[in-house]
Amino acid sequence: MSFRVAVREIEAWLLADRDRLAKFLSVGVSHIPHDPETLDSPKSTMVEIARHSRRRDVRENMVPRGGSGRKIGPAYTSLLIEFARDPENGWRPEIAAKSSDSLNRCIRHLEQLIKGMA
């Protein structure tokens, strides 16, 4: 039995697919950090990126409302799930793994487990 997790937060793995995330959030790719596993808080970084979105729905749903005391917006999680699940325009784990060592190791380990079960 083996258990793997993202280095700090799952957002680090999502941030590792820079091109697709930039497109999904409607921001320039320059807003997406190159090495998300070194970030102190990938979740906070994701919120700050969303704050710059050209899409109103992204800003309103991923960024917390002023004075709410929350760290994320009301539909933060559901929008990231939408991004992760979209097979046409969403997250590409195989691309993200090139920029995320922990994701790469997780994928390789899962592949080994699957081979071992065959």
C-alpha positions as CSV (number, residue, x, y, z in Angstrom):
1,M,0.0,0.0,0.0
2,S,1.3,3.5,-0.9
3,F,-0.1,7.0,-0.4
4,R,0.9,10.0,-2.4
5,V,-0.1,13.7,-2.0
6,A,0.8,17.0,-3.7
7,V,3.8,18.7,-2.1
8,R,1.7,21.3,-0.4
9,E,-1.7,21.6,-2.0
10,I,-3.4,20.0,-5.0
11,E,-3.4,23.5,-6.6
12,A,0.3,23.0,-7.2
13,W,-0.5,20.2,-9.6
14,L,-3.2,22.3,-11.4
15,L,-0.8,25.2,-11.7
16,A,1.8,23.0,-13.3
17,D,-0.3,23.0,-16.6
18,R,0.4,26.7,-17.2
19,D,-1.1,27.0,-20.7
20,R,-4.4,25.4,-20.0
21,L,-4.9,27.0,-16.6
22,A,-4.1,30.5,-18.1
23,K,-6.7,29.8,-20.8
24,F,-9.3,28.5,-18.4
25,L,-8.8,31.5,-16.0
26,S,-8.6,34.0,-18.9
27,V,-5.2,35.4,-17.8
28,G,-1.9,35.7,-19.5
29,V,0.4,32.7,-19.1
30,S,2.9,35.1,-17.4
31,H,0.6,35.2,-14.4
32,I,1.1,31.4,-13.8
33,P,4.3,30.6,-11.9
34,H,6.9,28.3,-13.4
35,D,7.6,26.2,-10.4
36,P,4.4,25.8,-8.4
37,E,5.9,23.2,-6.0
38,T,8.1,26.0,-4.4
39,L,5.1,28.2,-3.6
40,D,4.3,28.6,0.1
41,S,0.5,28.6,-0.6
42,P,-0.6,27.4,-4.1
43,K,-4.2,28.0,-3.1
44,S,-3.5,31.7,-2.3
45,T,-1.6,32.0,-5.6
46,M,-4.5,30.5,-7.5
47,V,-6.9,33.1,-5.9
48,E,-4.5,35.9,-6.8
49,I,-4.3,34.7,-10.4
50,A,-8.1,34.5,-10.5
51,R,-8.3,38.1,-9.3
52,H,-6.7,39.1,-12.6
53,S,-9.1,37.1,-14.8
54,R,-10.8,38.8,-17.7
55,R,-13.8,36.5,-16.9
56,R,-16.2,38.1,-14.4
57,D,-17.5,34.7,-13.3
58,V,-14.0,33.6,-12.4
59,R,-13.3,36.7,-10.3
60,E,-16.7,36.5,-8.5
61,N,-16.5,32.8,-7.8
62,M,-12.9,32.1,-7.1
63,V,-11.9,35.3,-5.2
64,P,-13.4,35.8,-1.8
65,R,-15.7,38.7,-1.2
66,G,-14.3,41.6,0.7
67,G,-15.0,41.3,4.4
68,S,-16.1,37.7,4.2
69,G,-13.1,36.4,6.2
70,R,-12.8,33.6,3.7
71,K,-9.6,32.6,1.8
72,I,-11.5,31.4,-1.3
73,G,-14.5,32.4,-3.3
74,P,-17.9,30.7,-3.1
75,A,-17.4,28.5,-6.2
76,Y,-13.6,28.1,-6.0
77,T,-13.7,24.3,-5.7
78,S,-16.4,23.7,-8.3
79,L,-14.5,25.8,-10.9
80,L,-11.3,23.9,-10.3
81,I,-13.1,20.6,-10.5
82,E,-14.6,21.8,-13.9
83,F,-11.0,22.6,-15.0
84,A,-9.6,19.3,-13.9
85,R,-12.4,17.3,-15.5
86,D,-12.7,19.0,-18.9
87,P,-11.1,16.5,-21.3
88,E,-11.0,19.0,-24.2
89,N,-9.7,22.2,-22.6
90,G,-8.9,21.3,-19.0
91,W,-6.0,20.0,-17.0
92,R,-3.5,17.7,-18.6
93,P,-1.7,15.6,-15.9
94,E,0.9,14.3,-18.3
95,I,1.8,17.9,-19.2
96,A,1.7,19.1,-15.6
97,A,3.9,16.2,-14.5
98,K,6.7,17.8,-16.6
99,S,6.7,20.8,-14.2
100,S,5.8,19.0,-11.0
101,D,8.1,16.4,-9.6
102,S,5.6,15.2,-7.0
103,L,2.9,14.7,-9.6
104,N,5.4,12.9,-11.9
105,R,6.3,10.5,-9.1
106,C,2.7,9.9,-8.3
107,I,1.7,9.1,-11.9
108,R,4.7,6.8,-12.3
109,H,3.8,5.0,-9.0
110,L,0.2,4.6,-10.1
111,E,1.3,3.1,-13.4
112,Q,3.5,0.6,-11.5
113,L,0.6,-0.3,-9.3
114,I,-1.6,-0.9,-12.3
115,K,1.0,-3.1,-14.0
116,G,1.4,-5.0,-10.8
117,M,-2.3,-5.7,-10.6
118,A,-2.5,-7.0,-14.2
